[in-house]
Amino acid sequence: MEAMDLVLGRGGDQAVIRRKGKYEFYGGKKQEVEKRTKVKARTVATALEELIEEADNILIMGHSNGDIDSMGSSLGVYRIVKSLGKEANIVNNTYGMTLKDFIEAVEQEEEYKDVIIDRAQALNLITPETLLIIVDTHKKTYVEVPELLTKTNKIVVIDHHRRGPDYIDNAILMFHEVYASSAAELVSELLQYTKNNAQLTTFEAESLYAGIMVDTKNFTFKTGVRTFEAAAYLRKNDIDIIKVKKWFQSDLESYNVIADVVKNTEVVKGTIGISIYDENDENANLICAKSADELLTISDITASFVIGVVKDTVCISGRSIGDINVQLILEKLRRGRTSYCRRCTDYRYYN
């Protein structure tokens, strides 16, 4: 049953075999099929509201080294909690350079000054009766503060990535849809079915819209009808698109680094771009991810891989615009202990 849940959480077009405690996956070459019905979104929204009303306190947590989809989704869930007259805190202990401008914008909003807390504060607040809502990841080792998972059994997961073996298996409610473009898309759907008709602030709507934009590369990849419906719902909140785009701007130094990585790319088999970022940089995984994205803007390149180093960790970022499933390739490359990083096509390999 566990293996069946795992393979269905990866899109359903795969077979899984467990050998000596490890899972091996076969297939997974088809695109996820978007679901037309929103019955599950309605059901999950109702169940989530019931859990929120019953909880003593609520913590919302994304993945480590958070991105704007993780934070935007957290703010969307925060609004659902507030619409029910309850208080909540968002756990954010780490973030990379891509979230710097957004975090600065959050800190200027009076409402969230005491809402965002760090690891130590979260560990002090959590009890067995705490409702812990996880967004934009389903992996035990990739959440912002893994220790929180052992402090309560009341866990909700909202995620869109293909499921891996290290998933949170004790969640009492899981909204895990691999067809979705982003966690922000899923949260936007839940907001539309809240019984109290939760009203987003403009900043929260902008945050969710930004989450969809970043994970779809400005509505280019992995977008379906429901993605645009979620975006249309958010646009009704008078969001400022120019303000949102400014959150994604890179500083000149980072842009030059990415340009150098792209410049040193080697093209193999005519369509696959491979490059190396050999600086030991704490933001290497983000440089690799942005560089891999940039490589896909070059004609004839249908897949890209960029390799970098963070301390004693080798990180590989893979992207595809064609028939090549980079996730399957990266899973084949695994050696020893691995952890999921940022999105479903990025992995970290431990030496």
C-alpha positions as CSV (number, residue, x, y, z in Angstrom):
1,M,0.0,0.0,0.0
2,E,2.9,2.3,0.8
3,A,4.5,1.7,-2.5
4,M,1.2,2.3,-4.3
5,D,0.8,5.7,-2.6
6,L,4.3,6.5,-3.5
7,V,4.0,5.8,-7.2
8,L,0.6,7.5,-7.4
9,G,2.2,10.6,-5.9
10,R,4.7,10.6,-8.7
11,G,2.1,10.9,-11.5
12,G,0.8,7.3,-11.6
13,D,2.7,6.4,-14.8
14,Q,5.4,4.4,-13.1
15,A,6.2,1.1,-11.4
16,V,8.0,0.9,-8.1
17,I,10.1,-2.0,-6.7
18,R,11.5,-2.1,-3.2
19,R,14.8,-3.9,-2.9
20,K,16.8,-4.1,0.4
21,G,14.9,-1.1,1.9
22,K,15.3,1.1,-1.2
23,Y,12.8,2.1,-3.8
24,E,13.6,1.7,-7.6
25,F,11.3,3.5,-10.1
26,Y,10.6,2.6,-13.7
27,G,8.7,4.6,-16.2
28,G,7.6,8.2,-15.5
29,K,8.1,9.5,-19.0
30,K,4.6,10.9,-19.5
31,Q,3.5,14.4,-18.6
32,E,1.1,14.6,-15.6
33,V,-2.5,14.8,-16.6
34,E,-4.4,17.8,-15.2
35,K,-7.5,17.0,-13.3
36,R,-10.6,18.9,-14.5
37,T,-12.7,18.3,-11.4
38,K,-12.1,20.4,-8.3
39,V,-14.0,18.1,-6.0
40,K,-10.8,17.2,-4.1
41,A,-9.9,20.9,-3.6
42,R,-13.3,21.5,-2.1
43,T,-13.1,18.5,0.1
44,V,-9.6,19.4,1.3
45,A,-10.6,23.0,2.0
46,T,-13.4,21.9,4.2
47,A,-11.2,19.3,6.1
48,L,-8.4,21.9,6.5
49,E,-10.8,24.4,8.0
50,E,-12.1,21.8,10.5
51,L,-8.6,21.0,11.6
52,I,-7.7,24.7,12.0
53,E,-10.8,25.3,14.2
54,E,-9.9,22.3,16.4
55,A,-6.2,23.2,16.8
56,D,-4.7,24.9,19.9
57,N,-2.3,26.7,17.7
58,I,-1.1,26.6,14.1
59,L,2.4,26.7,12.6
60,I,3.0,27.0,8.8
61,M,6.3,25.8,7.4
62,G,7.8,25.5,3.9
63,H,11.1,24.0,2.7
64,S,14.6,24.9,3.7
65,N,16.3,27.8,1.8
66,G,12.8,28.9,1.0
67,D,11.7,30.4,-2.3
68,I,8.8,32.7,-3.2
69,D,6.4,29.8,-3.9
70,S,7.1,28.4,-0.4
71,M,6.6,31.8,1.2
72,G,3.7,32.9,-0.9
73,S,1.9,29.6,-0.2
74,S,2.6,30.1,3.5
75,L,1.0,33.6,3.4
76,G,-2.1,32.2,1.6
77,V,-2.6,29.5,4.2
78,Y,-2.1,32.2,6.9
79,R,-5.0,34.1,5.4
80,I,-7.2,31.0,5.6
81,V,-6.3,30.6,9.3
82,K,-7.0,34.3,10.0
83,S,-10.4,34.1,8.3
84,L,-11.4,31.6,10.9
85,G,-10.5,33.9,13.7
86,K,-7.4,31.9,14.7
87,E,-3.7,33.0,15.0
88,A,-0.8,31.4,13.2
89,N,2.9,31.7,12.7
90,I,5.1,31.1,9.7
91,V,8.4,29.3,10.3
92,N,11.2,30.8,8.1
93,N,14.7,30.1,9.3
94,T,16.7,30.3,6.1
95,Y,16.4,31.8,2.6
96,G,18.6,32.4,-0.4
97,M,19.4,35.4,-2.5
98,T,16.3,34.9,-4.6
99,L,14.1,35.7,-1.6
100,K,16.0,38.7,-0.3
101,D,13.9,41.4,-1.9
102,F,10.7,39.6,-1.0
103,I,11.6,39.2,2.7
104,E,12.5,42.9,2.8
105,A,9.0,43.6,1.4
106,V,7.4,41.3,4.0
107,E,9.2,43.1,6.9
108,Q,7.7,46.4,5.7
109,E,4.2,45.0,6.2
110,E,3.0,45.7,9.7
111,E,0.7,42.7,9.9
112,Y,3.5,40.1,9.5
113,K,6.1,41.6,11.9
114,D,5.3,39.1,14.7
115,V,4.0,36.3,12.4
116,I,7.3,35.0,10.9
117,I,9.4,33.2,13.5
118,D,12.7,31.3,13.5
119,R,13.6,27.7,14.5
120,A,14.0,28.4,18.2
121,Q,10.7,30.2,18.5
122,A,8.9,27.5,16.6
123,L,10.3,24.8,18.9
124,N,9.1,26.7,21.9
125,L,5.5,27.1,20.5
126,I,4.8,23.6,19.2
127,T,2.9,21.1,21.3
128,P,1.2,17.7,20.6
129,E,-2.0,19.7,19.9
130,T,-0.3,22.0,17.3
131,L,-1.5,21.9,13.7
132,L,1.6,21.9,11.5
133,I,0.9,22.8,7.9
134,I,3.7,22.0,5.4
135,V,3.7,23.8,2.0
136,D,5.8,23.3,-1.1
137,T,7.5,20.1,0.0
138,H,6.5,16.7,1.3
139,K,10.0,15.5,2.3
140,K,11.0,15.0,6.0
141,T,14.6,16.1,5.4
142,Y,13.7,19.2,3.4
143,V,11.3,21.0,5.6
144,E,12.6,24.2,7.3
145,V,12.8,22.7,10.8
146,P,12.6,18.9,10.6
147,E,12.4,18.6,14.4
148,L,8.9,20.0,14.3
149,L,7.7,16.9,12.6
150,T,8.4,14.8,15.7
151,K,6.6,17.2,18.1
152,T,3.0,16.7,16.7
153,N,1.0,14.2,14.8
154,K,-1.4,16.8,13.4
155,I,0.3,17.5,10.1
156,V,-1.1,18.8,6.8
157,V,0.9,18.6,3.6
158,I,0.2,20.8,0.5
159,D,2.6,20.1,-2.3
160,H,3.0,19.7,-6.1
161,H,6.3,17.8,-6.5
162,R,6.6,14.2,-7.6
163,R,6.7,12.1,-4.4
164,G,10.0,10.7,-3.2
165,P,10.7,7.8,-0.8
166,D,11.4,10.3,2.1
167,Y,7.8,11.6,2.2
168,I,5.9,12.6,5.4
169,D,4.0,9.4,6.0
170,N,2.0,10.5,9.1
171,A,0.1,13.4,7.6
172,I,-3.6,13.5,8.6
173,L,-4.4,15.5,5.5
174,M,-2.5,15.6,2.2
175,F,-3.3,17.8,-0.8
176,H,-0.6,16.4,-3.1
177,E,-1.2,17.1,-6.8
178,V,1.7,16.5,-9.2
179,Y,-0.1,18.1,-12.1
180,A,-0.2,21.5,-10.4
181,S,2.3,24.2,-11.4
182,S,3.1,25.2,-7.9
183,A,2.0,25.1,-4.3
184,A,0.7,28.6,-4.8
185,E,-1.8,27.3,-7.4
186,L,-3.1,24.7,-4.9
187,V,-3.4,27.2,-2.1
188,S,-5.2,29.6,-4.4
189,E,-7.8,26.9,-5.1
190,L,-8.3,26.2,-1.4
191,L,-8.9,29.9,-0.8
192,Q,-11.7,29.9,-3.2
193,Y,-13.6,27.1,-1.3
194,T,-13.2,28.4,2.2
195,K,-16.6,28.6,4.0
196,N,-15.8,32.1,5.3
197,N,-14.8,33.4,1.9
198,A,-11.2,34.3,3.0
199,Q,-10.3,37.7,1.5
200,L,-6.6,38.0,0.6
201,T,-4.8,41.2,1.1
202,T,-3.1,42.7,-2.0
203,F,0.3,41.7,-0.7
204,E,-0.8,38.0,-0.1
205,A,-2.3,37.9,-3.6
206,E,0.9,39.2,-5.1
207,S,2.9,36.7,-3.1
208,L,0.8,33.8,-4.5
209,Y,0.9,35.1,-8.0
210,A,4.7,35.4,-7.7
211,G,4.9,31.8,-6.6
212,I,3.0,30.7,-9.7
213,M,5.1,32.9,-11.9
214,V,8.5,31.6,-10.6
215,D,7.5,27.9,-10.9
216,T,6.1,28.2,-14.3
217,K,8.8,30.6,-15.7
218,N,6.3,33.3,-16.3
219,F,3.5,30.9,-17.3
220,T,5.6,29.0,-19.9
221,F,6.1,25.6,-18.3
222,K,3.7,23.1,-16.7
223,T,0.7,25.4,-17.0
224,G,-2.9,24.2,-17.4
225,V,-6.4,25.6,-17.4
226,R,-6.4,25.5,-13.6
227,T,-3.1,27.4,-13.4
228,F,-4.7,30.3,-15.3
229,E,-7.9,30.1,-13.3
230,A,-5.9,30.5,-10.1
231,A,-4.0,33.4,-11.6
232,A,-7.2,35.1,-12.7
233,Y,-8.6,34.7,-9.2
234,L,-5.5,36.4,-7.8
235,R,-5.5,39.2,-10.4
236,K,-8.9,40.3,-9.0
237,N,-7.1,41.6,-5.9
238,D,-5.5,44.6,-7.7
239,I,-2.0,43.1,-7.7
240,D,0.9,45.1,-9.1
241,I,2.7,43.0,-11.7
242,I,5.6,45.4,-11.9
243,K,6.2,45.1,-8.1
244,V,6.0,41.3,-8.4
245,K,8.6,41.2,-11.3
246,K,11.0,43.3,-9.2
247,W,11.1,40.6,-6.6
248,F,12.7,38.3,-9.3
249,Q,15.4,40.8,-10.4
250,S,19.0,39.7,-10.0
251,D,21.8,42.0,-8.9
252,L,24.5,42.7,-11.5
253,E,27.2,40.5,-9.8
254,S,24.9,37.4,-9.7
255,Y,23.9,38.0,-13.3
256,N,27.5,38.1,-14.4
257,V,28.2,34.9,-12.5
258,I,25.3,33.2,-14.3
259,A,26.5,34.6,-17.6
260,D,29.9,33.0,-17.0
261,V,28.4,29.6,-16.2
262,V,26.3,29.7,-19.4
263,K,29.4,30.8,-21.4
264,N,31.3,27.8,-20.2
265,T,28.6,25.3,-21.2
266,E,29.5,22.2,-23.1
267,V,26.8,20.9,-25.4
268,V,26.6,17.1,-25.7
269,K,24.6,15.0,-28.2
270,G,23.6,18.3,-29.8
271,T,20.8,19.3,-27.4
272,I,22.0,18.8,-23.8
273,G,23.9,21.7,-22.1
274,I,26.2,20.8,-19.2
275,S,28.1,23.4,-17.2
276,I,30.0,23.7,-13.8
277,Y,29.9,26.4,-11.2
278,D,33.1,25.7,-9.3
279,E,33.0,28.4,-6.6
280,N,32.3,27.2,-3.1
281,D,29.3,29.5,-2.6
282,E,26.5,29.2,-0.1
283,N,24.1,30.3,-2.9
284,A,25.6,27.8,-5.4
285,N,22.4,25.8,-5.6
286,L,20.5,28.9,-6.6
287,I,23.2,30.0,-9.1
288,C,23.0,26.5,-10.6
289,A,19.2,26.6,-10.8
290,K,19.1,30.0,-12.5
291,S,21.9,29.0,-14.9
292,A,20.0,25.8,-15.9
293,D,16.9,27.9,-16.5
294,E,18.9,30.4,-18.7
295,L,20.4,27.6,-20.8
296,L,16.9,26.6,-21.9
297,T,16.5,30.0,-23.6
298,I,19.2,29.0,-26.1
299,S,18.0,27.5,-29.3
300,D,18.5,23.7,-29.8
301,I,19.1,23.1,-26.1
302,T,16.3,20.9,-24.8
303,A,17.9,19.9,-21.5
304,S,20.4,21.5,-19.1
305,F,22.5,20.3,-16.2
306,V,24.5,22.6,-14.0
307,I,26.8,21.3,-11.2
308,G,28.0,23.3,-8.2
309,V,29.4,22.9,-4.7
310,V,27.9,24.1,-1.3
311,K,30.5,23.3,1.4
312,D,30.9,19.5,1.3
313,T,27.8,19.0,-0.9
314,V,27.6,18.6,-4.6
315,C,24.4,20.0,-6.1
316,I,23.0,19.3,-9.5
317,S,20.2,21.3,-11.1
318,G,18.5,19.9,-14.2
319,R,15.9,21.4,-16.5
320,S,14.1,20.2,-19.6
321,I,12.0,21.8,-22.3
322,G,11.6,18.6,-24.4
323,D,11.1,14.9,-24.1
324,I,14.0,14.3,-21.7
325,N,12.9,13.6,-18.1
326,V,15.7,15.1,-16.1
327,Q,14.3,13.8,-12.8
328,L,14.8,10.2,-14.0
329,I,18.4,11.0,-15.0
330,L,19.2,12.6,-11.7
331,E,17.6,9.8,-9.7
332,K,19.9,7.3,-11.6
333,L,22.9,9.4,-10.7
334,R,22.2,9.1,-6.9
335,R,25.1,7.9,-4.8
336,G,24.5,7.3,-1.1
337,R,22.5,9.9,0.8
338,T,20.5,12.5,-1.1
339,S,18.1,15.2,-0.4
340,Y,15.6,16.9,-2.5
341,C,16.5,20.6,-3.3
342,R,14.2,23.5,-4.3
343,R,12.2,21.8,-7.0
344,C,11.6,18.3,-8.3
345,T,14.6,18.5,-10.8
346,D,17.2,19.6,-8.3
347,Y,19.1,17.3,-6.0
348,R,22.0,17.5,-3.6
349,Y,24.6,14.7,-3.5
350,Y,26.5,14.2,-0.3
351,N,30.2,13.2,-0.5
